[in-house]
């Protein structure tokens, strides 16, 4: 309801946390940005709170690899999360499952929805991508706020991976506490939308960013997931449209 994207459980992404090279590890922690790192993989809710994190995978791994080995992926595959039932959206005949939004790095399925490839898209698909991007932006902002407030993540941390893992867990817990208790002040660095729904870039975007996760396009959409994306596209362009969406993609 807050971000005008129905049936969304949260947004997922990964963030590299820069560290000094651990002894006797070779290139295990060396990432595509030519830095040593561990990965914070997270799912974030509509209020920038971390509702799932996987911490400590060596930096050479991609976000798809971290997700593939995660407890979250296992729980999704075994249907053990007790997720809400699929729902009917106005104007759509097929029920829409509750799902997660993620970028091209993740495998698309009925539980993970990613955008259409950004090439020569017709208006309806560009509107879907716009609505999807609003929902996904929460995880990007959560990482930005985390590093903006806990500025150790803007540096190279000179500790062992195990100690860095503890720091990340602690910072994510403190982040959630601050969002819960003092969101207006703590999360003030997040992106904002003006009255006309144009994006105002959050102040966290001015911070020096050491790394980011590299997207890949190795995963093909399944037939059911493609159908689900088409249905959501129809919904966003009809009964689920918002007045400003066309001007946002012009």
N, C-alpha and C positions, 0 to 999 in steps of 0.2 A: 504493500500500500504506500509506503513512504517513497519508493523510487519508481513506482508505476510499472512494476514487473511482477506478474502473478506467479504463484507456484514456485517461488525461489527459496531454496534452503540457505543459500549463502554464496559467496564468491571465493574462488580458490586462486592461489598464485604462489610463487616462490621468490625468495630474496636471498642473495648471497651476502654472508657476513664475512668481511675480510679478516684474515688471521695471518700471523707469521707462519712460515713453513714449519710444520712439525718435523721433528727429527726422524730420519730413516723412513720417510713416506714417499720419496720420489715425486712423481707427478700426480699422486692420488688426489690431493687437495687443490690442484692447479686448474683454474677455470678458463673459459673462453676469453675472458677479459685480461688474461695473463696476470691474475692475482691468485693467491691462495685463499680458500674460503671454506666455510661450512654453510649448509643451506637451511634456511627457515622456510618450511612449507606450511601454509596456513589456509584455513577457511574462516571467513569473516562475516559477521551478520550485518544487518542494515545500519547499525549504530557504531560501526568500526570496532566492535569487540571480537577478539579471537575466540572462536568456538571449537576450533581444532587446530593443533599444531603438531608438526613432526620436525624434530630438530636434530642436526648433527651430521647429516649425510655429507660425505666429502664433496668438495666443489666441482670435481670433474663430472659428476652426475648431472643429468638434465632434470628439469622439473617433472617431465613425464615419467622418468625412472623413479624419482622419489615417490610420486603418487602411486605408481604401480606396486611398489613394495610397502605402501602405507597401510596402517590399520583402517583408515577411512575407506580406502578402495576395497579392502577385504570385506568390511561391513556392508558396503554398497552391493558387492557381488553376492553376498550371502543373505541379503535382505534382513540383516539383524539390527538395523537402526530404529525400528518401529516408526518409520516415516508416515506422515499423513497420507490418507488415500488420495488417489487421483481425483481431480475435480473437473466439473463441466464449466467451461467459459462461454459466455454469451455469444451465440452465433456459430459455435463450433460443435460438430456432432460427436467428435471423439473426445474421451476424457484425457486430460493432460496431467501426467505424473509430476509430483514435486521433484525439482531438480536443482543442480548447482550450475552456476555460470563460470566458465573458465576460458582462457584464450586458446590459440591454435596449438599450444604445446600439449594439450590434454586430449585424450581419446574421446570423441563424441559418442554419446549413448543417450538413452532415455533419461539418465540421471545426470548427465553433464552436457550442457548446451553451450556451443561456441558460435561465433559469428559466421556469416557468409564470407568467402574470400573477397578481399577488398579490391576487386577488379571489375570494371565495367558493369556495375550493378544497376538494375532498374530501381525506381523510386521505392517500391514496396520493400525490397530487400535492404535498401539503405536505411529505411525507417526501422526495420527489425534490428539492424546493427546499432543504430543510435539508441534504441530502447535497451538493448543488451548491454551497451557500454555504460549506461547510467548505473545499472545494477552491478556490473563488474567493478566499477570505479571504487567501491567501498574497500576492496582489498588493497588496491593501489594506495589509497589514502591512509589506510591503517598502517601499512609499512612506512609511509612517509611521516605520519605523526609519531610512530614509535621511534624512528631515527632522529626526528626533530627534537623530541623531548629527552631521549636517552642517547646523547650524542656520541657515546662510545661506538655506536654503530656507523658513525661517519668516519671512523678511523680504522686502522689495522690493529686488531686486538692481539697483543703479544702474550698470549697464554695458550695452554694446551687446548686441543679441541674439546676435551671433557669439561674443562672449566668454562670455556666459551659457551658450551651447551647449557651449563647451569645459569650463566648470565642471561642468555636468551630466554630461558624458561621464566626466570625471575622478572625480567623486564616485561614479558608478555602478561604475566599475572598483575604486575603493577599498572600496566597500561589498561587492562580491563577494569581494575579498581578505580582508576582515575576517570575512565569513561563513565563508570557507574555513578561515581560520587560528584564529579565536577566536569562534566562533559563540555559545557559551554566554554570554559577557560582552557581546559586541557586539549581539546580537539579543535581549537580555534585556527590551527594551521591548515585545516582541511580545505579542499575545494568547496566553493560555494556556487549557487546559481542566483543570478539576478532575478528581478521580478519578471523579466521577459525570458527567463530560463537559459540565458547565455552563461557560459562557464566562466567563473572567476578563479583563476589558478591559486591554489593554496600556497601559503608562504613556505611550506616544507619543500616545494619544488625548487626553491632557490638554494637549498642545501647542496653541498658537494656530494654527489652520489658516486660511490666507488664501483658498484657492480649492479647488474640486473640480470634476471634470468633470460636465457636465449630461447625464443620461441622456435618451434620446429613445425614441420607440416608432414610428419611421417604417418599420421593416422587418418584413415578414410572414414567418413561418416557411415554408420550402418543405415539400412533402409528405414527402420522404424524411427531412428533419430532424425533422419532427413524429413520424414513425414511430420514429426513433432515440430520441427523448426518451421516447416511450411504452414502448419496450423497456427503457430504463434505469430508468424508473419501476417497471416490473414486477420487474426484477432487484433494485432497492433494497428492494422490499417483500416479496421472497421469498428466493431463495437468497443474495442479496447483502445481506440486512438485517444491522444491528448491534443488539445488545440494547437500547441506550439511545435509539434514534431516536424511538420513539413518545412518550417522556416529554419530548423536546426540542421537540415541536410542540404539546403539550397547552395 
